[in-house]
Amino acid sequence: MKSDMRDIVTNDPTTTDLGELRDRVGNLEDGFETLKTELADNTAATKRIEANTSDLVEAFANLKGAFKVLNWIGKFARPLGYIAGAIAAVVSLYTAFKAGTTVK
């Protein structure tokens, strides 16, 4: 005879009702112990994964910084390349003029 728990508490409880209630509370306690154990196992696994991947996360952070530096170097090198090209053109033009060659 399954009855609502409110009936057990509010009405005059019988020995059977109290036994059923005691069994249900015992099952809940067992379930909570299982949850505690599984939570502890999950927490330990999470900490192991964090420890194993911390070097990988640090390496990715360092790569991110390296790409920023390389981007800055690239932004600086582009105008520097234009300047070097212009200087090379002027020097070759001067050398050609000094050598007396003509452009046809």
Secondary structure per residue as TSV (DSSP state, phi and psi in degrees):
chain	resnum	aa	ss	phi	psi
A	1	M	-	360.0	100.5
A	2	K	-	-87.0	121.7
A	3	S	-	-123.1	164.2
A	4	D	-	-68.4	143.3
A	5	M	H	-63.2	-29.5
A	6	R	H	-64.0	-36.4
A	7	D	H	-63.3	-38.4
A	8	I	H	-66.0	-41.8
A	9	V	H	-76.1	-42.3
A	10	T	H	-82.6	-36.2
A	11	N	S	-87.6	178.5
A	12	D	-	-72.4	108.0
A	13	P	-	-71.4	143.6
A	14	T	-	-99.3	172.1
A	15	T	H	-63.3	-37.1
A	16	T	H	-65.3	-42.4
A	17	D	H	-63.2	-42.7
A	18	L	H	-66.9	-37.1
A	19	G	H	-65.1	-42.0
A	20	E	H	-63.1	-43.1
A	21	L	H	-63.0	-43.2
A	22	R	H	-62.0	-41.2
A	23	D	H	-64.3	-42.9
A	24	R	H	-66.0	-39.6
A	25	V	H	-65.6	-40.2
A	26	G	H	-62.0	-41.1
A	27	N	H	-63.7	-39.2
A	28	L	H	-63.6	-42.5
A	29	E	H	-62.5	-42.3
A	30	D	H	-62.3	-41.3
A	31	G	H	-63.3	-40.0
A	32	F	H	-66.4	-37.8
A	33	E	H	-64.3	-40.2
A	34	T	H	-63.7	-43.6
A	35	L	H	-62.3	-40.7
A	36	K	H	-61.7	-44.2
A	37	T	H	-64.0	-46.2
A	38	E	H	-64.6	-37.5
A	39	L	H	-65.3	-41.3
A	40	A	H	-63.8	-41.4
A	41	D	H	-63.7	-42.4
A	42	N	H	-64.5	-41.9
A	43	T	H	-63.9	-42.2
A	44	A	H	-63.5	-41.8
A	45	A	H	-64.5	-40.8
A	46	T	H	-62.6	-41.6
A	47	K	H	-67.1	-36.8
A	48	R	H	-64.1	-44.0
A	49	I	H	-63.4	-41.5
A	50	E	H	-62.1	-42.1
A	51	A	H	-66.7	-38.2
A	52	N	H	-72.2	-31.7
A	53	T	H	-98.7	-0.9
A	54	S	H	-63.2	-37.8
A	55	D	H	-65.9	-38.2
A	56	L	H	-65.9	-41.9
A	57	V	H	-64.1	-41.0
A	58	E	H	-64.2	-40.1
A	59	A	H	-63.3	-42.0
A	60	F	H	-65.0	-37.1
A	61	A	H	-64.8	-40.2
A	62	N	H	-66.1	-39.3
A	63	L	H	-63.3	-37.8
A	64	K	H	-61.5	-43.0
A	65	G	H	-65.6	-38.7
A	66	A	H	-64.8	-40.2
A	67	F	H	-66.8	-32.6
A	68	K	H	-63.8	-44.4
A	69	V	H	-64.2	-44.2
A	70	L	H	-63.2	-34.3
A	71	N	H	-65.4	-42.1
A	72	W	H	-63.3	-42.1
A	73	I	H	-62.6	-41.0
A	74	G	H	-63.3	-40.9
A	75	K	H	-65.3	-33.1
A	76	F	H	-79.0	-35.9
A	77	A	H	-72.3	-31.1
A	78	R	H	-60.6	-54.2
A	79	P	H	-65.9	-31.9
A	80	L	H	-64.1	-37.0
A	81	G	H	-65.8	-39.4
A	82	Y	H	-63.4	-42.5
A	83	I	H	-64.5	-43.9
A	84	A	H	-63.8	-38.9
A	85	G	H	-64.5	-41.4
A	86	A	H	-65.0	-41.7
A	87	I	H	-64.2	-42.4
A	88	A	H	-63.2	-37.5
A	89	A	H	-66.2	-42.6
A	90	V	H	-65.6	-43.3
A	91	V	H	-64.0	-43.3
A	92	S	H	-68.2	-35.6
A	93	L	H	-65.0	-41.6
A	94	Y	H	-64.3	-43.2
A	95	T	H	-64.1	-41.6
A	96	A	H	-65.6	-39.6
A	97	F	H	-66.9	-41.7
A	98	K	H	-66.9	-36.4
A	99	A	H	-76.4	-16.1
A	100	G	T	84.6	17.7
A	101	T	-	-82.9	152.0
A	102	T	-	-115.3	153.3
A	103	V	-	-95.2	125.9
A	104	K	-	-101.2	360.0
